[in-house]
């Protein structure tokens, strides 16, 4: 997959259960307020020190928590699953699924306006992001596509790593979390073979335990309940 392809094939779900009234209202009335502008994807309404990108933010737990604690950092969250997007909007506005919703929807008062959402395939956004402009990329619990015939569907691959190396600043970090043994081995192999990244781990505690700035996710909690131990892999852009 490369940046020149206009519409790459997307594997995975775009929607799930029908949204309840409150979350449907968030999607209709509030998503446009925080939707990323493709003409100016790095433009934010607040002064910021860094820009972080989370690819496939799932239910939005990590993105909502991280962006609340780091108010001077701006975040681009990419996700195609509309139920996950609706859940993130619920987290940053405080509106629950059974709440009455008016047209005047606002962020929680303790938050800054530092999150922008890309609700399409991240590969369509990549060509719009300037070189050396992102400080950190999160790829947390991606679909492992464990069958060998589905290897090409895994996000971590040489083509995407070249693109991430282009948009990350030198010294920027790619963080990958997974609970799947196949994806862990695959990721370490792909990053080891990449000339653009260096694994930061010096010992087991550097990747077997949550980083100091970690925010737990729904998928992480599920993995732990089911007896799978997640790993947290940080790679520095050389």
C-alpha positions as CSV (number, residue, x, y, z in Angstrom):
1,X,0.0,0.0,0.0
2,X,1.4,3.4,-0.9
3,X,0.4,7.1,-0.7
4,X,-0.4,7.4,-4.3
5,X,-3.3,5.0,-4.2
6,X,-6.5,7.1,-4.0
7,X,-8.8,4.6,-2.3
8,X,-7.2,1.6,-0.7
9,X,-9.4,-1.3,0.3
10,X,-10.4,-1.2,3.9
11,X,-10.8,-4.4,5.9
12,X,-12.8,-4.2,9.1
13,X,-16.1,-2.9,10.4
14,X,-17.4,0.7,9.9
15,X,-20.4,0.3,12.1
16,X,-22.0,-1.9,14.8
17,X,-25.1,-1.7,16.8
18,X,-27.5,1.1,16.1
19,X,-26.6,4.2,18.1
20,X,-28.9,5.4,20.8
21,X,-30.4,8.9,20.5
22,X,-27.8,10.7,22.5
23,X,-24.8,9.3,20.7
24,X,-26.6,9.7,17.3
25,X,-27.0,13.4,18.2
26,X,-23.3,13.7,19.1
27,X,-22.4,12.2,15.7
28,X,-24.8,14.6,13.9
29,X,-24.3,17.8,15.8
30,X,-20.9,17.6,17.6
31,X,-18.6,15.5,15.3
32,X,-18.5,18.3,12.7
33,X,-17.1,20.7,15.3
34,X,-14.1,18.4,16.1
35,X,-13.7,16.8,12.7
36,X,-10.3,17.2,11.2
37,X,-10.0,19.7,8.3
38,X,-8.2,17.8,5.4
39,X,-7.1,21.1,3.9
40,X,-5.2,21.9,7.1
41,X,-4.9,18.8,9.2
42,X,-2.4,20.2,11.7
43,X,-4.4,23.3,12.5
44,X,-5.8,23.4,16.0
45,X,-7.7,26.2,17.8
46,X,-5.3,26.2,20.8
47,X,-1.6,26.9,21.1
48,X,0.2,23.6,21.3
49,X,3.6,22.2,22.0
50,X,3.3,18.8,20.2
51,X,1.0,16.8,17.9
52,X,0.2,13.2,18.6
53,X,-1.6,10.8,16.3
54,X,-3.6,7.8,17.4
55,X,-4.4,5.3,14.7
56,X,-7.6,3.3,15.3
57,X,-8.6,4.7,18.7
58,X,-11.3,2.1,19.3
59,X,-13.7,3.2,22.0
60,X,-11.6,6.3,22.6
61,X,-10.5,5.6,26.2
62,X,-6.8,6.2,25.7
63,X,-7.3,9.2,23.5
64,X,-9.8,10.9,25.8
65,X,-7.7,10.2,28.9
66,X,-4.4,11.2,27.4
67,X,-5.6,14.4,25.8
68,X,-7.3,15.4,29.1
69,X,-4.0,15.1,31.0
70,X,-1.9,16.8,28.4
71,X,-3.8,20.0,27.6
72,X,-1.0,21.6,25.7
73,X,-0.6,18.7,23.2
74,X,-2.9,18.4,20.3
75,X,-4.2,15.0,19.2
76,X,-5.4,13.6,15.8
77,X,-7.6,10.5,16.4
78,X,-8.2,8.3,13.4
79,X,-11.1,5.7,13.5
80,X,-13.6,4.4,11.0
81,X,-15.9,2.5,13.4
82,X,-18.7,5.0,14.0
83,X,-19.7,3.4,17.3
84,X,-16.2,4.0,18.6
85,X,-16.2,7.6,17.4
86,X,-19.6,8.2,19.1
87,X,-18.1,6.8,22.4
88,X,-15.1,9.2,22.2
89,X,-17.5,12.1,21.7
90,X,-19.4,10.9,24.7
91,X,-16.2,10.8,26.8
92,X,-15.0,14.3,25.8
93,X,-18.5,15.9,26.3
94,X,-19.7,14.0,29.3
95,X,-22.9,13.1,27.5
96,X,-24.1,9.6,28.3
97,X,-26.2,7.5,26.0
98,X,-29.4,8.1,27.9
99,X,-29.0,11.8,28.4
100,X,-31.2,14.4,26.7
101,X,-29.1,16.3,24.1
102,X,-29.6,19.8,22.9
103,X,-28.1,21.4,19.8
104,X,-25.6,23.3,22.0
105,X,-23.1,20.6,22.7
106,X,-19.8,21.5,24.3
107,X,-16.7,19.9,25.6
108,X,-16.4,19.1,29.3
109,X,-15.4,22.3,31.1
110,X,-12.1,20.8,32.3
111,X,-11.0,20.0,28.7
112,X,-9.2,22.0,26.1
113,X,-10.2,21.8,22.4
114,X,-7.2,19.7,21.6
115,X,-8.7,16.7,19.8
116,X,-9.5,16.4,16.1
117,X,-11.1,13.3,14.5
118,X,-10.4,11.7,11.1
119,X,-13.3,9.4,10.5
120,X,-11.9,7.6,7.5
121,X,-9.1,5.3,6.5
122,X,-5.8,6.7,7.9
123,X,-4.1,5.9,4.7
124,X,-6.2,8.6,3.0
125,X,-4.9,11.2,5.5
126,X,-1.2,10.3,5.2
127,X,-0.5,12.3,2.0
128,X,-2.0,15.4,3.6
129,X,0.4,15.4,6.6
130,X,3.7,17.2,6.2
131,X,7.1,15.6,6.7
132,X,8.5,15.7,10.3
133,X,5.3,17.1,11.8
134,X,4.1,14.5,14.3
135,X,5.7,13.9,17.7
136,X,4.2,10.6,18.6
137,X,2.1,7.9,16.9
138,X,0.0,5.4,18.9
139,X,-1.1,2.1,17.4
140,X,-2.9,0.3,20.3
141,X,-4.3,-3.2,20.1
142,X,-4.7,-3.2,16.3
143,X,-6.5,-6.1,14.6
144,X,-3.7,-8.8,14.5
145,X,-5.1,-10.6,11.4
146,X,-3.5,-13.7,12.8
147,X,-3.9,-16.0,9.8
148,X,-0.9,-16.1,7.5
149,X,-3.0,-15.4,4.4
150,X,-4.1,-12.1,6.0
151,X,-0.6,-10.8,6.8
152,X,-0.9,-8.1,4.1
153,X,-3.8,-6.6,6.1
154,X,-1.6,-5.9,9.2
155,X,-1.0,-2.2,9.6
156,X,2.6,-2.7,10.6
157,X,4.3,-3.3,7.3
158,X,7.3,-1.8,5.4
159,X,5.1,0.6,3.4
160,X,3.3,2.1,6.3
161,X,6.5,2.2,8.4
162,X,8.1,4.4,5.7
163,X,5.2,6.7,5.8
164,X,5.3,6.9,9.6
165,X,9.0,7.6,9.4
166,X,8.3,10.5,7.0
167,X,5.6,12.2,9.2
168,X,7.3,11.6,12.5
169,X,9.9,14.1,13.7
170,X,13.4,12.7,14.3
171,X,13.3,11.4,17.9
172,X,9.5,11.0,17.7
173,X,8.0,7.8,19.1
174,X,5.9,5.1,17.6
175,X,4.1,3.2,20.4
176,X,2.6,-0.2,19.6
177,X,0.5,-2.1,22.2
178,X,-0.8,-5.6,21.5
179,X,-1.9,-8.7,23.5
180,X,-1.4,-11.0,20.5
181,X,1.8,-13.1,20.4
182,X,1.8,-13.3,16.6
183,X,1.4,-9.5,16.2
184,X,4.1,-8.9,18.8
185,X,6.6,-11.1,17.0
186,X,5.5,-9.6,13.6
187,X,5.9,-6.0,14.9
188,X,9.4,-6.6,16.4
189,X,10.5,-8.2,13.2
190,X,9.2,-5.5,11.0
191,X,10.7,-2.7,13.1
192,X,14.0,-4.5,13.5
193,X,14.2,-4.6,9.7
194,X,13.3,-1.0,9.3
195,X,16.2,1.4,8.9
196,X,14.2,4.2,10.3
197,X,13.3,3.0,13.8
198,X,15.1,1.9,17.0
199,X,13.4,-0.1,19.8
200,X,13.9,1.7,23.1
201,X,13.7,-1.3,25.4
202,X,16.7,-2.0,27.5
203,X,15.1,-4.7,29.7
204,X,11.9,-6.6,30.1
205,X,10.2,-4.0,32.4
206,X,10.5,-1.5,29.5
207,X,7.9,-3.3,27.4
208,X,6.1,-5.8,29.7
209,X,4.5,-3.1,31.8
210,X,2.5,0.0,31.1
211,X,4.4,3.2,30.3
212,X,4.3,5.9,32.9
213,X,1.9,8.0,30.8
214,X,-0.4,5.1,29.8
215,X,-4.2,5.3,29.7
216,X,-6.0,1.9,30.0
217,X,-8.2,0.9,27.1
218,X,-11.3,-1.3,26.8
219,X,-9.4,-3.9,24.7
220,X,-6.5,-4.0,27.2
221,X,-8.9,-4.8,30.0
222,X,-10.6,-7.5,27.9
223,X,-7.2,-9.1,27.2
224,X,-6.3,-9.2,30.8
225,X,-9.7,-10.7,31.8
226,X,-9.1,-13.4,29.2
227,X,-5.6,-14.2,30.4
228,X,-3.6,-12.4,27.7
229,X,-0.7,-10.2,28.8
230,X,-0.3,-7.0,26.7
231,X,3.1,-5.6,25.7
232,X,4.0,-2.0,25.1
233,X,6.6,-1.4,22.4
234,X,8.2,2.0,21.9
235,X,10.3,2.7,18.8
236,X,12.2,6.0,18.2
237,X,12.4,7.6,14.8
238,X,16.1,7.7,14.0
